Amino acid sequence: MDNRAIGVFDSGVGGLTVVAEIMKTLPDEEIVYFGDTARVPYGSKSPQTVTKFSREIITFLLTQNVKAVVVACNTVCSYSLEALQAEFDAPVLGVIDPGADACLAATQSGVVGVIGTQATVRSGAYERALRKRRADITVRSKACPLFVPLAEEGWTHNAVARMAAEIYLRELVDGGIDALLLGCTHYPLLYECIRQTVDPITIVNPAENAAAAVKSRLEQSGMLRAAAGAPGHRFYISDETPIFGKLCRALLGRDFAAEKLDIEEFWYKYTKEA
């Protein structure tokens, strides 16, 4: 048993969709979450910058004595996951492989759509993961860069979001897909808007399979928390955002307070003292 918390991080508030699934799957586990709201979005940034930001955040989470880190950001998983896994001793888990498994389970025709940030789509990470599992899969990918700022702004059901969904997704629908993988943790926040555009196509949220993968890893390693009262969760963000509290209520079922942490100041002090 290991009563330390699980660390989770994302480029912003979208990673709360992964936190929600982990809480459902592992209700006894404690979570320390970091949302990099000051530097969101990651999808338009270079691989080097994304890796640098991720290194800073994982280092911070490890100072909070977490036992494993879940990278809830698909862009980080696409660009940096292998390098981060090699750099840190603690388990660093991603969302792409679980998402690919869920997508293959959902498709009947073998023609699927993948939407994500520019970085995730450009990297081809989901295409590689899908084709590694099924060589004859047809993958139609589409970058939807406006979805992240819309989600961060809380514009998930208005006319702007619906218009963006129609423009981005129409060609995928017309392309004959029967499953649509949400390759960004922000995108489930626009679920209803996306569903109205692609219905009856099956929408795949990798967060559900990712939580199951975290559970499996902790079980195999003997790292599950021994239930000892209700778990205490901690949340950090790098800049204040009004949408955080609203999403906690909607996704996690209660209010949580987030502590503002200047991650660049943390990193400066950490490296100076090291």
Residue pairs with C-beta under 8 A, 6 or more apart in sequence:
1 222
1 223
1 224
1 225
1 226
2 67
2 218
2 222
2 223
2 224
2 225
3 30
3 225
3 226
3 228
4 30
4 65
4 66
4 67
4 225
5 29
5 30
5 31
5 32
5 64
5 65
5 66
5 67
5 233
5 234
6 22
6 26
6 29
6 30
6 31
6 32
6 66
6 67
6 68
6 69
6 70
6 214
6 218
7 31
7 32
7 33
7 34
7 58
7 61
7 62
7 64
7 66
7 68
7 69
7 70
8 15
8 18
8 19
8 22
8 31
8 32
8 33
8 34
8 69
8 70
8 72
9 15
9 33
9 34
9 35
9 36
9 54
9 57
9 58
9 61
9 69
9 70
9 71
9 72
9 73
10 16
10 18
10 34
10 35
10 36
10 72
10 73
10 185
11 35
11 36
11 39
11 40
11 41
11 42
11 43
11 73
11 75
11 76
11 148
12 35
12 36
12 37
12 40
12 41
12 148
12 151
12 152
12 186
12 241
13 35
13 37
13 151
13 152
13 186
13 237
13 241
13 243
13 244
13 247
14 72
14 73
14 148
14 151
14 152
14 184
14 185
14 186
14 187
14 188
14 189
15 33
15 35
15 72
15 73
15 185
16 33
16 35
16 247
16 248
16 251
16 252
17 72
17 185
17 186
17 188
17 189
17 205
17 207
17 251
18 70
18 72
18 95
18 185
18 207
18 210
18 211
19 31
19 33
19 72
19 251
19 252
20 207
20 251
20 252
21 207
21 208
21 210
21 211
22 29
22 31
22 70
22 211
22 214
23 29
23 31
23 252
24 211
25 211
25 212
25 214
25 215
26 211
26 214
26 215
26 218
26 224
26 225
27 231
28 224
28 225
28 226
28 227
28 231
29 218
29 224
29 225
29 231
30 225
30 231
30 232
30 233
30 234
31 231
31 233
31 234
32 61
32 64
32 66
32 233
32 234
32 235
32 236
33 233
33 234
33 235
33 236
34 57
34 60
34 61
34 236
34 237
34 238
34 261
34 263
35 235
35 236
35 237
35 238
35 244
35 258
36 42
36 53
36 57
36 237
36 238
36 263
37 152
37 237
37 238
37 239
37 240
37 241
37 244
38 237
38 238
38 239
38 262
38 263
39 53
39 238
39 263
40 148
40 152
41 75
41 117
41 145
41 148
41 149
41 152
42 50
42 53
42 73
42 75
42 76
42 117
42 119
43 75
43 116
43 117
43 118
43 119
43 120
43 143
43 145
43 148
43 184
44 117
44 118
44 119
44 145
45 53
45 75
45 119
47 79
47 80
47 119
50 75
50 76
50 79
50 80
50 119
51 76
51 79
51 80
51 83
51 84
53 263
54 71
54 73
54 76
54 80
54 84
55 84
55 87
56 263
56 264
56 266
56 267
57 263
58 69
58 84
58 88
58 92
59 267
59 270
60 236
60 261
60 263
60 266
60 267
60 270
61 69
62 69
62 88
62 90
63 270
64 234
66 90
67 90
67 91
67 218
67 223
68 90
68 91
68 92
68 93
68 214
68 217
68 218
68 223
69 88
69 90
69 91
69 92
69 93
70 93
70 94
70 95
70 210
70 214
71 77
71 81
71 84
71 92
71 93
71 94
71 95
72 95
72 185
72 207
72 210
73 185
74 95
74 96
74 99
74 116
74 117
74 120
74 125
74 183
74 184
74 185
74 206
75 116
75 117
75 119
75 120
75 184
76 84
76 94
77 94
77 95
77 96
77 120
77 125
78 96
78 116
78 119
78 120
78 123
78 125
78 126
79 119
79 123
81 92
81 94
81 96
84 92
85 92
91 217
91 221
93 210
93 213
93 214
93 217
94 210
95 185
95 206
95 207
95 210
96 125
96 126
96 129
96 183
96 206
97 129
97 213
98 206
98 209
98 210
98 212
98 213
99 126
99 129
99 181
99 183
99 204
99 206
99 209
99 210
100 126
100 129
100 130
100 132
100 133
100 181
101 133
101 209
102 181
102 204
102 205
102 206
102 208
102 209
103 112
103 114
103 126
103 130
103 179
103 181
103 204
104 130
104 133
104 134
104 137
106 112
106 178
106 179
106 202
106 204
107 137
107 178
107 179
107 202
108 178
109 176
109 177
109 178
110 134
110 136
110 137
110 138
111 137
111 138
111 140
111 175
111 176
111 177
111 178
112 130
112 137
112 138
112 139
112 140
112 177
112 178
112 179
112 180
112 181
113 139
113 140
113 141
113 142
113 169
113 172
113 175
113 177
113 179
113 180
113 181
113 201
114 121
114 126
114 127
114 130
114 139
114 140
114 141
114 142
114 180
114 181
114 183
115 121
115 141
115 142
115 143
115 144
115 147
115 168
115 169
115 172
115 180
115 181
115 182
115 183
115 184
115 187
116 126
116 141
116 143
116 144
116 183
116 184
116 187
117 143
117 144
117 145
117 148
117 183
117 184
118 143
118 145
120 126
120 143
120 183
120 184
121 141
121 142
121 143
121 183
122 143
124 141
126 139
126 141
126 181
126 183
127 139
127 141
130 137
130 139
131 137
131 139
140 171
140 172
140 175
140 177
142 168
142 169
142 171
142 172
144 164
144 168
144 169
144 184
144 187
146 164
146 168
147 164
147 168
147 184
147 186
147 187
147 190
148 184
148 186
150 156
150 160
150 161
150 164
150 190
151 186
151 187
151 189
151 190
151 243
152 186
152 241
152 243
153 243
154 242
154 243
154 246
155 161
156 189
156 190
156 192
156 193
157 192
157 193
161 190
161 193
162 193
162 196
162 197
165 190
165 193
165 194
165 196
165 197
166 197
169 180
169 194
169 197
169 198
170 197
172 180
172 198
173 197
173 198
173 201
177 201
178 201
178 202
179 201
179 202
179 203
179 204
180 194
180 198
180 201
180 202
180 203
180 204
181 204
181 206
182 188
182 191
182 194
182 203
182 204
182 205
182 206
183 206
185 206
185 207
187 194
188 205
188 207
189 247
191 203
191 205
194 203
195 203
217 223
218 224
225 231
233 256
234 259
235 244
235 248
235 256
235 257
235 258
235 259
236 258
236 259
236 260
236 261
237 244
237 258
237 259
237 260
237 261
238 260
238 261
238 262
238 263
239 260
240 260
244 258
245 255
245 256
248 254
248 255
248 256
249 255
